[in-house]
Amino acid sequence: MTAKEITVGIVGGSGYSGGELLRLLLGHPLAKVVWVTSRGDRSLETIHRNLFGCGLRFSKEEDVSPCDVTFLCMPSRESMGRAARYLERGGKVIDLGSDFRLKDREVFERVYGATHANWDLVREAPYGVTELHRAAIQRARLIANPGCFAYATILGLAPLVREGWIDRDRVVVDGLSGTSGAGAEPTVLTHHSEIGNSTFPYNVVDHRHTYEMEQELSGVAGAKVTVHFTPYYAPFSRGILANCHGFLTRRVSAEDLLALYRDFYRGEPFVRVLDVDKEPNVSWQYLPYPSVASVAGSNFVQIGGDVDQRRSRVVVFSALDNLGKGAAGAAVQNMNCMLRLPEETGLAAAGLHP
């Protein structure tokens, strides 16, 4: 596609993902946000105070015009009834929700407790891990953006399961999320007084994102992969840290591990494999491993890991911003990919530090 202005609309722009999407698109050199909807009656600049002065106002969905790309930032079970409407207008659609991610209908309807209203669209929508499905995304008119925990975990484990270096039946993942992952509506769980000095596990078995992880990792491996996943909320606002444990099927070194990851993600613009030597003569090693602070505000993923030779265990950490690469940043990257633009367009900024 030639470098011309891209008209963009956002359905459901009042949440954190919608606000981050607005922030990124307002800085995109080719995108023009022509409308953004909200079901509430508060002004856009009151909800997203970092965007004060942007000149945008919320619209009613029934009043919006056709545009080149529509982003759906809707709760589960709501996008399935919206996507066809915008596709029929001739544009492309990127769904940041969960309605088109799972490709097994029985699994979707059991996990989400709903009959899917448009399963034909599920069949045509690539799962939006750009690093794994770039060619399909370029051809698509509808993309199912990944879940944030799922994205971090899939990128953290894909090289290991592809090569068969770990037991595919015993993959254990602990996922830490910033409190923005709980959404913009206040809850006791995300109240600073409750979580400021604590960490909360939640939905500790059978979390919905587990099915995305298993679906995609099984596709990479060409065999069934079972993921044992438990999430936690932690006292920071943005970020995902996926702590992935695998049990080795062969003897490998830490150097072998990093070489595998460097090769797998060579040429990927947003994946950074940390190749940092351990510090000599210190008790506490942390430099070789990623942190959520390093990727906050960005579309980058940092991956680092180590091998426990004594116990034949490998541990890989994958860190990303749950609102960036885990939601809005990935959506913009997928838009760029669909439109055959350089994927870094509007997304090249590094993470915030400090």
Buried (B, 14 or more C-beta within 10 A) or exposed (E): EEEEEBBBBBBBBBBBBBBBBBBBBBEBEBBEBBBBBBEEEEEBBEBBEEBEEBEBEBBEBEEBEEBBBBBBBBEBBBBBEBBBEBBEBEBBBBBBBBBBBBBEEEEBBEBBEEEBBBBEBBEEBBBBBBBBBBEBBBEBBBBBBBBBBBBBBBBBBBBBBBBEBBBBEEBBBBBBBBBBBBEBEEEEEBEEEBBEEEEBEEEEEEBBBBBBBBBBBBBBBEEEBBBEBBBBBBBBBBBBBBBBBBBBBEEBEBEBBBBBBBEBBEEBBBBBBBEEEEEEEEEEEEEBBBBBBBBBBBBBBBBBBBBEEEEBBBBBBBBBBBBBBBBBBBBBBBBBBBBEBEBEBBBEBEBEEE
